[in-house]
Amino acid sequence: MTTLRALIAAGLVVGMFGWAVAKLPAPPPMDDKAKAAAEEKKAKDAAAAEAAKAAQARAEDRVAARYIAEQKAKGVNVTPQMGPSSSPLVASPPSNRPSSKPEKQEAHGQPGTVR
């Protein structure tokens, strides 16, 4: 019963003050100075976003390089798998001499890795 009274009271309040909600007028058109300021802000925001993106990429590269170095110290060979837009951290030059043994490929990862 109390819930019903509360709902009725809320309905009355919304019904009485619902007409007070109005549409705001459109903002006035920007003058040349405001347009220039908006373009400058847009350029600064784009530069800041690009700097943040570059800083993130550098941090990821540092973490990956540290991980690879730690795994190398343990004797585990880590081959980074990168996306299509990434550049490799360390690229080894391809050798032109044929190997005497065919390379063994593991289906589920590198030998010696701990899961």
Secondary structure, DSSP 8 states (H G I E B T S, - for coil): -HHHHHHHHHHHHHHHHGGG-----------HHHHHHHHHHHHHHHHHHHHHHHHHHHHHHHHHHHHHHHHHHHT--------TT---SS------S--SS-----SSS-TT---
